[in-house]
């Protein structure tokens, strides 16, 4: 995605998350449960769980709630069995979509995702139909005005792969998923705090949308994110 839209997109997403705090907690709990079940309940030995717990703390989730759901996942308490599913497809104007879900009912989830895509003018694709257009990586975003030279020095020394300056002055740091914690800790240790930090699927190319098409695509993304079973929605739409 082009730099000028990336910052606008992250700001919009933050606003949406503030509006639906209850749903955010539900999605974070699912991620904690699956991360703990697949990698164990020790955060020091399970980077995915550590990241999920950090996100939950950032969302002001109580420690007792976090611990209870880790216990559920590791067998200390009974809990719902979730499975991870990834759907791929297309939205407005041929923009690619990857929809990561966690569900206890696969039939329900695929029906909801397919229905939303169909009524919005998109369609569900086969596995692998759009995944090649995205790169799995760690991403750190800094608002326009951040000290690019300092960020670059710290990030590259910690193992980051690239530092990109956007059209509006926003700065993006990219790293391998395995280096995410090292880069995050190095930035934090230097007192440099990103406005967003995640392990994501980053689009390698973009589809520019404007006017009605941009509005329809944003409405589709918002609707998908509102589904209880959807954890993340990745896309390559560039909103002009």
C-alpha positions as a printed Julia matrix, in Angstrom:
240×3 Matrix{Float64}:
   0.0     0.0    0.0
   1.16    3.51  -0.67
   2.44    5.46   2.29
  -0.17    8.2    2.12
  -3.06    5.79   2.69
  -1.38    3.53   5.23
  -1.46    6.14   7.99
  -5.08    7.06   7.23
  -6.0     3.38   7.32
  -4.4     2.77  10.72
  -6.09    5.87  12.17
  -9.46    4.71  10.89
  -8.87    1.26  12.33
  -7.99    2.7   15.74
 -11.21    4.67  15.7
 -13.21    1.59  14.82
 -11.57   -0.39  17.63
 -12.48    2.29  20.16
 -16.09    2.07  19.02
 -16.34   -1.71  19.53
 -14.27   -2.41  22.63
 -16.47   -5.35  23.68
 -15.94   -7.15  20.39
 -12.2    -6.45  20.56
 -12.01   -8.22  23.93
 -13.85  -11.22  22.53
 -11.42  -11.5   19.61
  -8.38  -11.06  21.86
  -9.61  -13.8   24.21
  -9.87  -16.19  21.28
  -6.33  -15.35  20.2
  -5.03  -15.91  23.75
  -6.78  -19.28  23.96
  -5.49  -20.54  20.6
  -1.97  -19.2   21.19
  -1.76  -20.87  24.61
  -3.24  -24.14  23.34
  -0.82  -24.41  20.41
   2.34  -23.09  22.07
   1.82  -23.54  25.81
   0.99  -21.14  28.62
   4.53  -19.85  29.25
   4.8   -16.4   27.63
   8.61  -16.51  27.75
   8.58  -19.61  25.55
   5.57  -18.66  23.41
   6.03  -15.4   21.43
   2.55  -15.61  19.95
   0.98  -15.76  23.41
   3.14  -12.9   24.63
   2.0   -10.73  21.73
  -1.65  -11.66  22.35
  -1.35  -10.82  26.04
   0.35   -7.51  25.23
  -2.54   -6.62  22.91
  -5.04   -7.56  25.61
  -3.27   -5.35  28.15
  -3.24   -2.48  25.66
  -7.02   -2.95  25.39
  -7.27   -2.69  29.2
  -8.3    -6.31  29.69
  -8.02   -7.34  33.38
  -5.1    -9.63  34.27
  -7.51  -12.12  35.88
  -9.41  -12.43  32.59
  -6.17  -13.03  30.68
  -4.97  -15.68  33.14
  -8.34  -17.44  33.22
  -8.34  -17.85  29.45
  -4.75  -19.1   29.41
  -5.83  -21.68  31.99
  -8.77  -22.67  29.79
  -6.47  -23.25  26.86
  -3.88  -25.27  28.78
  -6.44  -27.61  30.35
  -6.75  -26.1   33.81
 -10.31  -25.01  33.06
 -12.97  -26.26  30.65
 -13.43  -24.05  27.61
 -14.72  -23.8   24.06
 -12.58  -25.44  21.36
 -11.68  -22.92  18.67
 -10.03  -23.63  15.33
  -8.24  -21.2   13.04
  -9.48  -20.76   9.47
  -8.23  -18.43   6.75
 -10.44  -17.36   3.86
  -9.24  -15.6    0.72
 -11.25  -13.63  -1.77
 -11.88  -10.38  -3.58
 -13.71   -7.21  -2.63
 -14.6    -4.11  -4.63
 -12.63   -3.4   -7.8
 -10.71   -6.67  -7.55
  -9.03   -5.71  -4.24
  -7.63   -8.79  -2.51
  -8.89   -9.88   0.9
  -7.54  -12.31   3.49
  -9.9   -13.0    6.38
  -8.49  -14.77   9.45
 -11.07  -16.4   11.69
 -11.31  -18.36  14.91
 -14.47  -20.36  15.32
 -16.19  -23.19  17.12
 -18.49  -23.68  14.12
 -16.83  -23.75  10.7
 -20.12  -24.04   8.8
 -21.53  -20.91  10.42
 -18.37  -18.9    9.81
 -17.96  -19.66   6.12
 -21.66  -18.97   5.54
 -21.4   -15.55   7.2
 -18.24  -14.59   5.34
 -19.56  -15.77   1.97
 -22.87  -13.96   2.48
 -21.17  -10.65   3.28
 -18.84  -10.89   0.31
 -21.62  -11.83  -2.09
 -24.03   -9.07  -1.07
 -21.22   -6.5   -1.25
 -20.07   -7.39  -4.76
 -17.08   -9.52  -3.72
 -16.5   -13.24  -3.82
 -14.81  -16.01  -1.9
 -11.76  -17.5   -3.59
  -9.83  -20.75  -3.3
  -6.98  -21.22  -0.86
  -3.89  -19.52  -2.29
  -5.85  -17.34  -4.71
  -4.61  -14.07  -3.17
  -2.12  -15.08  -0.44
   0.84  -14.67  -2.82
   0.08  -10.93  -2.91
   0.88  -10.53   0.8
   4.03  -10.82   2.92
   4.0   -12.12   6.5
   6.04   -9.61   8.5
   6.34   -7.46  11.59
   5.25   -3.86  11.08
   5.83   -0.75  13.2
   4.15    2.52  12.23
   5.18    6.0   13.38
   3.16    9.18  12.9
   4.41   11.93  10.6
   7.1    13.98  12.32
   8.91   11.07  13.99
  12.73   11.06  13.89
  13.42    8.82  10.9
  17.21    8.68  11.35
  16.94    7.57  14.98
  14.23    5.02  14.22
  16.26    3.63  11.33
  19.43    3.32  13.43
  17.7     1.46  16.27
  15.49   -0.74  14.1
  18.14   -1.89  11.63
  20.59   -2.67  14.4
  17.91   -4.81  16.07
  17.28   -6.83  12.9
  14.66   -4.89  10.92
  14.66   -5.48   7.17
  13.49   -2.09   5.93
  12.47    1.42   7.0
  10.06    3.2    4.66
   9.08    6.87   4.69
   5.54    7.51   3.45
   4.34   10.34   1.25
   2.99   12.16   4.31
   6.09   11.65   6.47
   4.79    8.6    8.35
   7.47    5.95   8.93
   7.06    2.2    8.56
   9.53   -0.34   9.91
   9.38   -3.92   8.59
  10.99   -7.06   9.98
  10.69  -10.83   9.84
   8.0   -12.18  12.21
  10.72  -13.95  14.2
  12.48  -10.62  14.8
   9.36   -8.72  15.88
  10.01   -8.94  19.62
  13.69   -8.0   19.27
  12.85   -4.9   17.23
   9.98   -3.93  19.53
  12.13   -4.32  22.65
  14.99   -2.33  21.09
  12.65    0.53  20.19
  11.06    0.49  23.64
  14.46    0.38  25.33
  15.46    3.52  23.42
  12.22    5.27  24.36
  10.92    5.2   20.79
   7.27    4.12  20.87
   5.44    3.28  17.61
   1.81    4.26  17.12
   1.06    0.73  15.95
   3.04   -2.52  16.15
   1.78   -5.84  14.81
   2.7    -9.0   12.98
   0.61   -8.72   9.83
   0.07   -9.79   6.25
   1.32   -6.77   4.3
   0.18   -6.31   0.69
   2.98   -6.37  -1.88
   0.91   -4.32  -4.35
  -2.21   -2.19  -4.11
  -5.49   -1.53  -5.89
  -6.44    2.15  -5.78
 -10.08    2.85  -5.0
 -11.88    6.18  -4.84
 -15.4     7.57  -4.56
 -18.19    5.03  -4.26
 -15.84    2.08  -4.7
 -13.69    3.22  -1.76
 -16.78    3.73   0.42
 -18.17    0.3   -0.51
 -14.86   -1.41   0.19
 -14.51    0.27   3.59
 -18.08   -0.73   4.44
 -17.27   -4.34   3.5
 -14.1    -4.38   5.63
 -15.99   -2.92   8.6
 -18.78   -5.48   8.22
 -16.3    -8.37   8.07
 -14.47   -7.1   11.15
 -17.8    -6.92  12.98
 -18.37  -10.68  12.57
 -17.72  -12.4   15.9
 -15.61  -15.15  14.32
 -13.35  -12.8   12.32
 -10.04  -11.93  13.98
  -8.27   -9.93  11.27
  -9.03   -8.62   7.8
  -6.09   -7.88   5.49
  -6.53   -6.16   2.12
  -4.61   -4.36  -0.59
  -7.07   -1.52  -1.19
  -5.46    1.91  -1.38
  -8.09    4.53  -0.51
  -7.39    7.64  -2.55
